[in-house]
Each structure stands twice: as C-alpha cells, then as structure tokens.
Amino acid sequence: MSLLHVYNKIISFSFIKTLAIFTVCLMFSHITVGGDYPLGNMTCEDIGNFAANALNWRKRGFTPAEALKKLDQIQFSDPVERQNLLDVLKLVYGGYGTNWTEESARKVITQDCKKGR
C-alpha cells in the first residue's frame, strides 16, 4: 500500500467524520435556546407574550390556581416549555408582577430569556 493511498484513506475518513458531525448538528438545530436556557420549540418572544397574558389574568383577578389551570390547557411539544411558563407564572404572581404592566412583563421576560436567565 503506497503512502499516497494511505493519505487518501485518512483524508476520506476525516471528511466522512466531519460530514457526520455536521449532519448531527443540523438535525438538532431546530431546538431553540435562549442563551443557555432551553426553550423547546418556543421562542423568547413566545415566552414574553405568555408573561403579558399571565399578567392580564392576574390583573383581571385570576387566582394562581386558575392561572395554573390555564397553563395546563396548553399543548406543549417539549416538557421544558411547560416548566418555563410555570416559572413565568411564579414571577407574574410573585412580587415582580405587582409592578409590571403587560408590556413591561413582555419586555422583561423576553430580554431575560435572550440573556439565558
């Protein structure tokens, strides 16, 4: 076996390995991540919009239990999505939600999501 033949086999294997890694990365690229924050198939804007809706529920007098029931009516494609929105509900119904408007809730949660918080 010549040195050129061995070199060509190594290059060929390296190319195949690189192509395989690229393909795997491409397959998983549909998963959205805000910073280091897993989002499932939701975007940070989706989560911000949910925060605005949840704040609207709070201002209309919905109890945390009623808001949780509304959350449970949503169909999620990934379990992390429910957990993220549950975290948002905790913020909205906690001390932060007292001072937020719908727009500020949307903005703050969207920005925090994009920063990976």
N, C-alpha and C positions, 0 to 999 in steps of 0.2 A: 504494500500500500504506500503510495507516494505521499510526501509531505503536503502537496497541494490537495490531494484527495481528503486527507485528514482535516486540513484547514477548511475546506468547503463543507464538510460534515459539521464541524464546530459552528461555523457561521450559520448554516442551515438550522441547526438545533437552537441557536441563540435567537434567530428570527422567529421560529415557531414559539419559543418560550415567551418572547416579547409580545407576539400576536395573541397568545393565550391570555396573558395578563391584561392586555388592553381590552380584550373581549369581555373578560370577567368584570373589569371596571365599568365598561359600557353597560353591561347588564344591570348593574346595581346603581347606575347614575340616576335612575328615576326617583330614588329615595331623597326627599328633601331634608336638608339640615340647615338650621339657623345657627351659624357659628358651630359650636359643639353640641347643639341642642337638637335631639332627634324629633322630627316633626311628622313622620309617616308621609302621607301624601298631601298634607296641609301645607299652606304657605304661612309665613309670618303675618301676611295681610288677613288671611282667613282667621287666624287666632285673634288678631286685633279687632276684627269685625265681631267675633264672638264676644269679646270683652265689652264692646259697646252695647251689644244686645243684652248681655247679662246685667250691665249697669241699668239699662232701661227696665229690665224686670225688677231690679231692686227698687228703683225709683217709683215703680207702679205698685209696690207693696208686696211683691212675691217674697215668700219666706225662702231661706236657704234650702229647705226641704223641697219646696215647689220648683226652685231653680234646678235642683239635682234631678228631679223627675223629668224636666225639660231636656236636660243633658242626656238622660238615659233614653230619650226618644230618638236621638241622633244615631244614624247608622255610620259606624266607623270602619275604615278599611284596614286600620292598624291599631292595636291596643294602646300604643303610645299617644295616639290622638286624644282618646278619652282622658287619659291621665293629664295631658297638657291642658285641656279645657277645664278639668277639675281643679287644677292649680290656679287657673284664671278665676274660676268661681270663688275660690278661697280668698283671693286678693280683692275681688269686687265686693264680697260680703264681709270682708275684714275692714280694718281701719283705712286702707287706701281708698276704697270705694266711696267713703263718706265725702271726700273732697273732689272726686272726679266728675267730669261731665262725660257724656257719651263720646265726644270727640277726643277728649284727653285720655280716656281709657283706651280707645282705639290706638291713639298715637303712642302712648307709653308702652303698652303691651307689644305692639308691632316693633318698636325700637328695641325693647329688651330682648325680644325674640331674635332679632337680627344680630344682636350683640352676643347671643348664645346664653342669655340668662334664663 
